[in-house]
């Protein structure tokens, strides 16, 4: 589904789009990360439905913890939490590769 096809907001959570993957691609056929195509460093990440779940147990297999940054350079001011001001969140993306 593309963001232009959305006509109403979801009942719970939020839809996000406009993010890119670097060094890999999203396989629409298998719904997981895949090796990137030759000479393509950046590709669109499909629209995601973020749905917070209280006391959720995180999966230990089949997931790549992908860092999300505001800008490509990944640089920012280091905060007391140890994270950059450019850092947003770790996203769980399906992957069969380590």
TIRO-2110 file (N, C-alpha, C; in Angstrom, 1 decimal):
// TIRO-2110
0.8, -1.2, 0.0, N, 1, A
0.0, 0.0, 0.0, CA, 1, A
0.9, 1.2, 0.0, C, 1, A
0.5, 2.2, -0.8, N, 2, A
1.3, 3.4, -0.9, CA, 2, A
0.6, 4.5, 0.0, C, 2, A
1.4, 5.5, 0.4, N, 3, A
0.8, 6.5, 1.3, CA, 3, A
-0.3, 7.3, 0.6, C, 3, A
-0.3, 7.4, -0.7, N, 4, A
-1.3, 8.1, -1.5, CA, 4, A
-2.6, 7.3, -1.5, C, 4, A
-2.6, 6.0, -1.2, N, 5, A
-3.8, 5.2, -1.2, CA, 5, A
-4.5, 5.2, 0.1, C, 5, A
-3.9, 5.8, 1.2, N, 6, A
-4.5, 5.8, 2.5, CA, 6, A
-5.6, 6.9, 2.5, C, 6, A
-6.8, 6.5, 2.9, N, 7, A
-7.9, 7.5, 3.0, CA, 7, A
-8.3, 7.8, 4.4, C, 7, A
-7.9, 7.0, 5.4, N, 8, A
-8.2, 7.3, 6.8, CA, 8, A
-7.1, 6.8, 7.7, C, 8, A
-7.0, 7.4, 8.9, N, 9, A
-6.0, 6.9, 9.8, CA, 9, A
-6.3, 5.6, 10.4, C, 9, A
-5.3, 4.8, 10.9, N, 10, A
-5.6, 3.5, 11.5, CA, 10, A
-6.3, 3.7, 12.8, C, 10, A
-7.0, 2.6, 13.2, N, 11, A
-7.7, 2.7, 14.5, CA, 11, A
-6.7, 2.8, 15.7, C, 11, A
-5.6, 2.1, 15.6, N, 12, A
-4.5, 2.2, 16.6, CA, 12, A
-3.2, 2.4, 15.9, C, 12, A
-2.2, 3.0, 16.6, N, 13, A
-0.9, 3.2, 16.0, CA, 13, A
-0.9, 4.4, 15.0, C, 13, A
0.2, 4.3, 14.2, N, 14, A
0.3, 5.3, 13.1, CA, 14, A
1.0, 4.7, 11.9, C, 14, A
0.8, 5.4, 10.8, N, 15, A
1.4, 5.0, 9.5, CA, 15, A
2.6, 5.9, 9.3, C, 15, A
3.7, 5.4, 8.9, N, 16, A
4.9, 6.3, 8.6, CA, 16, A
5.4, 5.9, 7.3, C, 16, A
5.9, 6.9, 6.5, N, 17, A
6.5, 6.7, 5.2, CA, 17, A
7.6, 7.7, 5.0, C, 17, A
8.3, 7.5, 3.9, N, 18, A
9.4, 8.5, 3.6, CA, 18, A
10.8, 8.1, 4.1, C, 18, A
10.9, 6.9, 4.6, N, 19, A
12.2, 6.4, 5.1, CA, 19, A
12.9, 5.6, 4.0, C, 19, A
14.2, 5.5, 4.1, N, 20, A
15.1, 4.8, 3.1, CA, 20, A
15.9, 3.8, 3.8, C, 20, A
16.3, 2.8, 3.1, N, 21, A
17.2, 1.7, 3.5, CA, 21, A
18.5, 2.0, 2.8, C, 21, A
19.6, 1.7, 3.5, N, 22, A
20.9, 1.9, 2.9, CA, 22, A
21.7, 0.6, 2.9, C, 22, A
22.1, 0.1, 1.7, N, 23, A
22.9, -1.1, 1.6, CA, 23, A
22.1, -2.4, 1.6, C, 23, A
20.8, -2.3, 1.5, N, 24, A
19.9, -3.4, 1.3, CA, 24, A
18.6, -3.0, 0.7, C, 24, A
17.6, -3.9, 0.5, N, 25, A
16.3, -3.5, 0.0, CA, 25, A
15.3, -4.3, 0.7, C, 25, A
14.0, -3.9, 0.5, N, 26, A
12.9, -4.6, 1.0, CA, 26, A
12.3, -5.5, -0.1, C, 26, A
12.2, -6.8, 0.2, N, 27, A
11.6, -7.7, -0.7, CA, 27, A
10.1, -7.7, -0.5, C, 27, A
9.3, -7.2, -1.5, N, 28, A
7.9, -7.1, -1.4, CA, 28, A
7.3, -8.5, -1.5, C, 28, A
8.0, -9.4, -2.2, N, 29, A
7.6, -10.8, -2.4, CA, 29, A
7.6, -11.6, -1.2, C, 29, A
8.8, -11.5, -0.4, N, 30, A
9.0, -12.3, 0.8, CA, 30, A
8.7, -11.5, 2.1, C, 30, A
8.5, -10.2, 2.0, N, 31, A
8.2, -9.3, 3.2, CA, 31, A
9.4, -9.4, 4.2, C, 31, A
10.6, -9.2, 3.7, N, 32, A
11.8, -9.1, 4.5, CA, 32, A
12.9, -8.4, 3.8, C, 32, A
14.0, -8.1, 4.6, N, 33, A
15.1, -7.5, 4.0, CA, 33, A
15.8, -8.4, 3.0, C, 33, A
16.4, -7.9, 2.0, N, 34, A
17.1, -8.7, 1.0, CA, 34, A
18.4, -7.9, 0.5, C, 34, A
19.3, -8.6, -0.2, N, 35, A
20.5, -8.0, -0.7, CA, 35, A
20.0, -6.9, -1.7, C, 35, A
20.8, -5.8, -1.7, N, 36, A
20.5, -4.7, -2.6, CA, 36, A
20.8, -5.0, -4.0, C, 36, A
20.1, -4.3, -4.9, N, 37, A
20.4, -4.5, -6.3, CA, 37, A
21.8, -3.8, -6.6, C, 37, A
22.5, -4.2, -7.7, N, 38, A
23.7, -3.6, -8.0, CA, 38, A
23.6, -2.1, -8.3, C, 38, A
24.5, -1.4, -7.7, N, 39, A
24.6, 0.1, -7.9, CA, 39, A
23.5, 0.9, -7.3, C, 39, A
22.7, 0.3, -6.4, N, 40, A
21.6, 1.0, -5.7, CA, 40, A
21.9, 1.0, -4.2, C, 40, A
22.4, 2.1, -3.7, N, 41, A
22.8, 2.3, -2.3, CA, 41, A
21.6, 2.6, -1.4, C, 41, A
20.7, 3.4, -1.9, N, 42, A
19.5, 3.8, -1.1, CA, 42, A
18.2, 3.3, -1.8, C, 42, A
17.3, 2.8, -1.1, N, 43, A
16.0, 2.4, -1.6, CA, 43, A
14.9, 2.8, -0.6, C, 43, A
13.7, 3.0, -1.1, N, 44, A
12.6, 3.3, -0.3, CA, 44, A
12.2, 2.2, 0.6, C, 44, A
11.9, 2.5, 1.9, N, 45, A
11.3, 1.5, 2.8, CA, 45, A
9.8, 1.6, 2.6, C, 45, A
9.1, 0.6, 2.6, N, 46, A
7.6, 0.7, 2.4, CA, 46, A
7.0, 1.4, 3.6, C, 46, A
5.7, 1.9, 3.4, N, 47, A
5.0, 2.5, 4.5, CA, 47, A
4.8, 1.4, 5.6, C, 47, A
5.0, 1.9, 6.8, N, 48, A
4.9, 1.0, 8.0, CA, 48, A
3.8, 1.4, 8.9, C, 48, A
3.2, 0.4, 9.5, N, 49, A
2.2, 0.7, 10.5, CA, 49, A
2.8, 0.4, 11.9, C, 49, A
3.1, 1.5, 12.6, N, 50, A
3.7, 1.3, 13.9, CA, 50, A
2.6, 1.2, 15.0, C, 50, A
2.6, 0.1, 15.7, N, 51, A
1.6, -0.3, 16.6, CA, 51, A
2.2, -0.6, 18.0, C, 51, A
2.2, 0.3, 18.9, N, 52, A
2.8, 0.0, 20.2, CA, 52, A
2.0, -1.0, 21.0, C, 52, A
2.7, -1.9, 21.7, N, 53, A
2.1, -3.0, 22.4, CA, 53, A
2.8, -3.0, 23.8, C, 53, A
2.0, -2.9, 24.8, N, 54, A
2.5, -2.8, 26.2, CA, 54, A
3.0, -4.2, 26.6, C, 54, A
4.1, -4.3, 27.3, N, 55, A
4.8, -5.5, 27.8, CA, 55, A
5.0, -6.5, 26.7, C, 55, A
5.3, -6.1, 25.5, N, 56, A
5.6, -7.0, 24.4, CA, 56, A
6.9, -7.6, 24.6, C, 56, A
7.0, -8.9, 24.3, N, 57, A
8.3, -9.7, 24.3, CA, 57, A
8.9, -9.6, 22.9, C, 57, A
10.1, -9.0, 22.9, N, 58, A
10.7, -8.8, 21.6, CA, 58, A
11.2, -10.2, 21.0, C, 58, A
11.1, -10.4, 19.7, N, 59, A
11.5, -11.6, 19.1, CA, 59, A
13.1, -11.7, 19.2, C, 59, A
13.6, -12.9, 19.2, N, 60, A
15.0, -13.1, 19.3, CA, 60, A
15.6, -13.6, 18.0, C, 60, A
14.7, -14.1, 17.0, N, 61, A
15.2, -14.6, 15.8, CA, 61, A
14.4, -14.0, 14.6, C, 61, A
15.0, -13.9, 13.4, N, 62, A
14.3, -13.5, 12.3, CA, 62, A
14.1, -12.0, 12.2, C, 62, A
14.9, -11.2, 13.0, N, 63, A
14.7, -9.8, 13.1, CA, 63, A
16.1, -9.1, 13.0, C, 63, A
16.1, -8.0, 12.2, N, 64, A
17.3, -7.2, 12.2, CA, 64, A
16.9, -5.9, 12.9, C, 64, A
17.7, -5.5, 13.9, N, 65, A
17.4, -4.3, 14.6, CA, 65, A
18.1, -3.2, 13.9, C, 65, A
17.3, -2.4, 13.1, N, 66, A
17.8, -1.4, 12.2, CA, 66, A
17.7, 0.0, 12.9, C, 66, A
18.8, 0.7, 13.0, N, 67, A
18.8, 2.0, 13.6, CA, 67, A
18.1, 3.0, 12.6, C, 67, A
17.3, 3.9, 13.1, N, 68, A
16.7, 4.9, 12.3, CA, 68, A
17.3, 6.3, 12.7, C, 68, A
17.8, 7.0, 11.7, N, 69, A
18.3, 8.4, 11.9, CA, 69, A
17.6, 9.4, 11.2, C, 69, A
17.6, 10.6, 11.7, N, 70, A
16.9, 11.8, 11.0, CA, 70, A
17.6, 12.1, 9.7, C, 70, A
18.9, 12.1, 9.6, N, 71, A
19.6, 12.5, 8.4, CA, 71, A
20.7, 11.5, 8.1, C, 71, A
21.1, 11.4, 6.8, N, 72, A
22.0, 10.5, 6.3, CA, 72, A
23.3, 10.4, 7.0, C, 72, A
23.9, 11.6, 7.4, N, 73, A
25.2, 11.6, 8.0, CA, 73, A
25.3, 10.9, 9.3, C, 73, A
24.2, 10.6, 10.0, N, 74, A
24.2, 10.0, 11.3, CA, 74, A
24.9, 10.7, 12.4, C, 74, A
25.3, 11.9, 12.1, N, 75, A
26.0, 12.7, 13.1, CA, 75, A
25.1, 13.6, 13.9, C, 75, A
25.4, 13.9, 15.1, N, 76, A
24.6, 14.7, 15.9, CA, 76, A
25.3, 15.0, 17.2, C, 76, A
24.7, 15.6, 18.2, N, 77, A
25.3, 15.9, 19.5, CA, 77, A
25.1, 14.7, 20.4, C, 77, A
26.1, 14.2, 21.0, N, 78, A
25.9, 13.1, 21.9, CA, 78, A
25.2, 13.5, 23.2, C, 78, A
24.1, 12.8, 23.5, N, 79, A
23.4, 13.2, 24.7, CA, 79, A
23.8, 12.4, 25.9, C, 79, A
23.4, 12.7, 27.0, N, 80, A
23.8, 12.0, 28.2, CA, 80, A
23.3, 10.5, 28.2, C, 80, A
22.3, 10.2, 27.4, N, 81, A
21.8, 8.8, 27.2, CA, 81, A
22.7, 8.0, 26.4, C, 81, A
23.7, 8.6, 25.8, N, 82, A
24.7, 7.8, 24.9, CA, 82, A
24.2, 7.8, 23.5, C, 82, A
23.1, 8.4, 23.2, N, 83, A
22.6, 8.4, 21.8, CA, 83, A
22.8, 9.8, 21.2, C, 83, A
22.9, 9.8, 19.9, N, 84, A
23.0, 11.0, 19.1, CA, 84, A
21.7, 11.7, 19.1, C, 84, A
21.7, 13.0, 18.9, N, 85, A
20.4, 13.8, 18.7, CA, 85, A
19.8, 13.4, 17.4, C, 85, A
20.6, 12.8, 16.5, N, 86, A
20.1, 12.4, 15.2, CA, 86, A
19.5, 11.1, 15.2, C, 86, A
19.7, 10.3, 16.3, N, 87, A
19.1, 8.9, 16.4, CA, 87, A
17.6, 9.0, 16.8, C, 87, A
16.8, 8.2, 16.2, N, 88, A
15.4, 8.2, 16.5, CA, 88, A
15.0, 6.9, 17.2, C, 88, A
15.2, 5.7, 16.7, N, 89, A
14.7, 4.5, 17.3, CA, 89, A
15.3, 3.3, 16.6, C, 89, A
15.3, 2.2, 17.2, N, 90, A
15.7, 0.9, 16.6, CA, 90, A
14.4, 0.3, 16.1, C, 90, A
14.4, -0.1, 14.8, N, 91, A
13.2, -0.7, 14.2, CA, 91, A
13.5, -2.1, 13.9, C, 91, A
12.5, -2.9, 14.2, N, 92, A
12.6, -4.4, 14.0, CA, 92, A
12.1, -4.7, 12.6, C, 92, A
13.1, -5.1, 11.7, N, 93, A
12.7, -5.4, 10.3, CA, 93, A
13.0, -6.9, 10.1, C, 93, A
12.1, -7.6, 9.5, N, 94, A
12.2, -9.0, 9.2, CA, 94, A
13.4, -9.3, 8.3, C, 94, A
14.2, -10.3, 8.8, N, 95, A
15.4, -10.7, 8.0, CA, 95, A
15.8, -12.1, 8.4, C, 95, A
16.2, -12.9, 7.4, N, 96, A
16.7, -14.2, 7.7, CA, 96, A
18.2, -14.2, 7.7, C, 96, A
18.9, -13.1, 7.4, N, 97, A
20.3, -13.0, 7.5, CA, 97, A
20.7, -12.4, 8.9, C, 97, A
21.9, -12.9, 9.4, N, 98, A
22.3, -12.3, 10.7, CA, 98, A
22.7, -10.9, 10.6, C, 98, A
END
